[in-house]
Amino acid sequence: MSGLRPVTVITGASAGIGTALARVFARHGHELALVARREDRLRALADEIAATGLLKPLVIAADLAAPGAAEQIGKALAAQGVEPQFIVNNAGFGLIGFAGARDRDEVLAMIDVNARALTELSLAFIDSLTRHHGGLLNVGSLAGFLPGPGMAVYYATKNYVLSFSEALRSELKSRGVRVTVLCPGPVPTEFAERAGISGGLSPRPLTQSAERVAELGYRGLIRGQRTVVPGIVNRLVASVAPRVPRRLLLGLIASHQRRRRSAQGT
């Protein structure tokens, strides 16, 4: 035993699904370590949680696009006498537009956050997850089940999250470590603005609230589910997509993204 007390680490906790996940885990009695770039928002969330009588979360300001983020987080946790029992890899963002037309550094930063940092954090603390019979909740997307012309790199990163998480679950099962991948459809958060999408994300039947997504993700992790896709219509899409001819899917999604760009005048 390490002697360090267990915490739940949540990345991207400063907004959207990450904030909702922090509230859900806190309500269920988890001590939290909140991670994001925007320290002021993390501190406001920590104060909000503490004001309800729950244990005040730790705050770690970190840029997951920068190399060595997992080491930085590990040192910050150890300095507070804690180590991960659960890690929620929620941080991520998307970019609309043709991959070849986007700023190259911005595209690579998206890969760093969505895939590299998630992988690094998933692997860096396996021993402590094992000690505390914990696990990983990796936030993917319904996009992970689909090809993504018009958002090619974002869709690819989410396909990676899905594939990596399901395989890692199999590898860590014998150690008693749960791995769940949460794959929401459209959620009304800052995601659309950051991605450069105006006028909403997608048709209403696909949309779920951040709070609903967070609650279902938490339940799925605790129950040891492999994959959680919130919403009946979204689950139908995820189930049917592999059976649809790839050429047809590519055409449908390319057409959808063209309408988005046309609505924005791009």
C-alpha positions, 0 to 999 in steps of 0.5 A: 500500500502506498499510504496515499488517499484515493481521489478521482481525477477529472480532466477538462473539468472547467466546463460542459460535461467535465463540470457535470461529471465533477458534480456527479462524482462529488455527490457520490462521495468521491474526493476530486482533483479537477484538472484544466487550463482555466484555474479560475473556473476550477476554483469556482467549481471547487468552491461550489462543491464545498459549499454543499457540504462536500469535500472541497476538490483539489485544483490542478491547472495544467495544459494537456496539450503540453508534453509531460502533463501526466507527470505534472499531474502526478507530482501535484497529486503526490504533493497533496498526499493523494493518488488516483482511484479513478481517472476521468479523461474528459478533456478534448475539443473538435475543429470543423473544416477540411483537415488540410485547410486548418492550421496545422499546429491547432490540428496537432494540438487536438490530437495531443489533447484528445488522444495522446494525453488521454493515453498518457493518463490512462497508462500512467497510474495503473498501479494506483488504480489497481490498488484502489480497485478503481478505473478509467472513464474515457470520454469519446463520442458518437463520432467514434463510430463514424467516418468524419469528412469535414471534421476528419481529425476529430472523428479519427481521435474519437475512433481511437478513444473508442478502440483504445478504451475497449482494448485496454479494458480487456488488458486490465480486467485481470487486475480488477481495473474498470475501463468504460468509454462514454460516447455521447452525441451532441451536447449543448456545451462550449464544444460547438463554439470551440469547434467553429460551429454556429447554429447548433450541433445536430438534430434534437433527437440526438441531443442530450444534456451534459448532466444526463450524459455525466450521470449515465457515464458515472453509472456505467463506470461503477457498473463496469460497462464497456461502452455507454452511449446516452440516448436511444437514437444515439445508441441506434446510430452506433449500432446501425453504423457498422452495417451501413455501406461506408461509401453511403456513410461518408456521403451522408456525413460530408453532406451534413458538414457541408450544410454546417459550413454553408450556414456559417458562410465558410 
